[in-house]
């Protein structure tokens, strides 16, 4: 009785072609084995791939932005939170969208320093250096 799957042969050393590879090279008229080996996808450990994947997806930055929104809502006055929401951080600047020019004026004139101090106390002075408010 034959086994359901063909038996795997041990890998050959470099430069040694199997019978199958030699016959295919003869039939094709060219030996594509080195090219096929070079293009083969090699499996890698997840631990080797994940740091680059997280860096490419900017997971750390997105997590920090989500944390800023959470802290924003818990630290600040609910009336202010109802009219102003953070939308992102870039190069130390927190961008905040305000729903009206009246609230923009109120925040910029009277509350900007207080908001910045509270956020810097929570996140440190390096993540948020300044705040940019815009009507949106």
C-alpha positions as CSV (number, residue, x, y, z in Angstrom):
1,X,0.0,0.0,0.0
2,X,1.4,3.5,-0.9
3,X,1.4,6.3,1.5
4,X,-1.1,9.1,0.7
5,X,1.6,11.7,0.2
6,X,5.0,11.2,-1.6
7,X,8.0,10.9,0.7
8,X,10.0,14.1,0.9
9,X,13.6,13.8,-0.1
10,X,16.3,15.6,1.9
11,X,17.4,18.9,0.5
12,X,20.3,18.8,-1.9
13,X,23.4,20.8,-1.4
14,X,24.0,23.9,-3.5
15,X,24.7,23.2,-7.1
16,X,23.1,19.7,-7.1
17,X,20.0,19.6,-9.2
18,X,17.4,16.9,-8.8
19,X,16.4,14.7,-11.7
20,X,13.1,16.7,-12.0
21,X,15.0,20.0,-12.1
22,X,17.4,18.7,-14.8
23,X,14.5,17.4,-17.0
24,X,12.6,20.7,-16.6
25,X,15.7,22.7,-17.5
26,X,16.2,20.4,-20.6
27,X,12.6,20.7,-21.7
28,X,12.5,24.5,-21.2
29,X,15.9,25.1,-22.8
30,X,17.0,27.1,-19.8
31,X,17.6,26.4,-16.1
32,X,15.2,28.5,-14.1
33,X,15.9,26.8,-10.8
34,X,18.2,29.6,-9.4
35,X,15.5,32.2,-10.3
36,X,12.7,30.1,-8.8
37,X,14.7,29.7,-5.6
38,X,15.5,33.5,-5.4
39,X,11.8,34.4,-5.9
40,X,10.5,31.8,-3.4
41,X,8.7,33.4,-0.5
42,X,10.5,32.4,2.7
43,X,8.6,32.0,5.9
44,X,9.7,34.3,8.7
45,X,9.0,34.3,12.4
46,X,6.1,36.6,13.4
47,X,8.4,38.2,16.0
48,X,10.7,39.3,13.2
49,X,7.9,40.7,11.1
50,X,5.7,42.5,13.7
51,X,8.0,45.4,14.7
52,X,8.3,46.5,11.1
53,X,4.5,46.0,10.6
54,X,3.7,48.1,13.6
55,X,6.1,50.8,12.5
56,X,4.6,50.9,9.0
57,X,1.1,51.1,10.4
58,X,2.2,53.8,12.9
59,X,0.5,51.8,15.7
60,X,2.3,53.7,18.5
61,X,1.2,57.1,17.1
62,X,-2.4,55.9,16.7
63,X,-2.4,54.5,20.2
64,X,-1.1,57.9,21.6
65,X,-3.7,59.8,19.6
66,X,-6.5,57.5,21.0
67,X,-5.1,58.1,24.5
68,X,-5.1,61.9,23.9
69,X,-8.8,61.8,23.0
70,X,-9.6,59.7,26.1
71,X,-7.7,62.1,28.4
72,X,-9.1,65.1,26.6
73,X,-12.6,64.0,27.5
74,X,-11.9,63.2,31.1
75,X,-9.6,66.2,31.9
76,X,-11.4,69.1,30.4
77,X,-14.7,70.8,31.1
78,X,-17.6,69.0,29.5
79,X,-18.8,72.2,27.9
80,X,-15.5,72.7,26.2
81,X,-15.3,69.0,25.2
82,X,-18.8,69.4,23.5
83,X,-17.4,72.0,21.2
84,X,-13.7,71.1,20.6
85,X,-12.2,67.7,19.7
86,X,-8.6,66.7,19.0
87,X,-8.0,65.3,15.5
88,X,-4.3,64.5,15.5
89,X,-0.8,65.1,16.6
90,X,2.1,66.0,14.2
91,X,5.6,67.1,15.2
92,X,4.6,68.1,18.7
93,X,1.5,70.0,17.7
94,X,-2.0,68.9,18.8
95,X,-4.6,69.8,16.2
96,X,-8.0,70.6,17.6
97,X,-11.3,71.3,15.6
98,X,-13.7,73.7,17.2
99,X,-17.3,73.8,16.0
100,X,-17.8,77.6,16.0
101,X,-15.7,80.8,15.9
102,X,-17.2,81.9,19.2
103,X,-15.8,78.9,21.0
104,X,-12.5,79.3,19.1
105,X,-12.2,82.8,20.4
106,X,-13.1,81.7,24.0
107,X,-10.5,78.8,23.9
108,X,-7.7,80.8,22.3
109,X,-8.1,83.8,24.6
110,X,-8.8,82.2,28.0
111,X,-8.3,78.5,28.0
112,X,-5.3,77.6,25.7
113,X,-2.7,77.7,28.4
114,X,-4.8,75.7,30.9
115,X,-5.5,73.0,28.3
116,X,-1.8,72.8,27.3
117,X,-0.7,72.6,30.9
118,X,-3.1,69.8,31.7
119,X,-2.2,67.8,28.6
120,X,1.6,68.2,29.2
121,X,1.1,67.1,32.8
122,X,-0.6,63.9,31.6
123,X,1.7,63.2,28.6
124,X,4.9,65.0,29.3
125,X,6.2,68.1,27.5
126,X,7.6,66.2,24.5
127,X,4.5,64.7,23.0
128,X,2.5,67.9,22.9
129,X,4.5,71.2,22.7
130,X,1.7,73.4,21.3
131,X,-2.0,73.3,20.3
132,X,-3.5,74.6,17.0
133,X,-7.2,75.3,17.1
134,X,-9.2,75.6,13.9
135,X,-12.9,76.0,13.1
136,X,-14.2,72.9,11.4
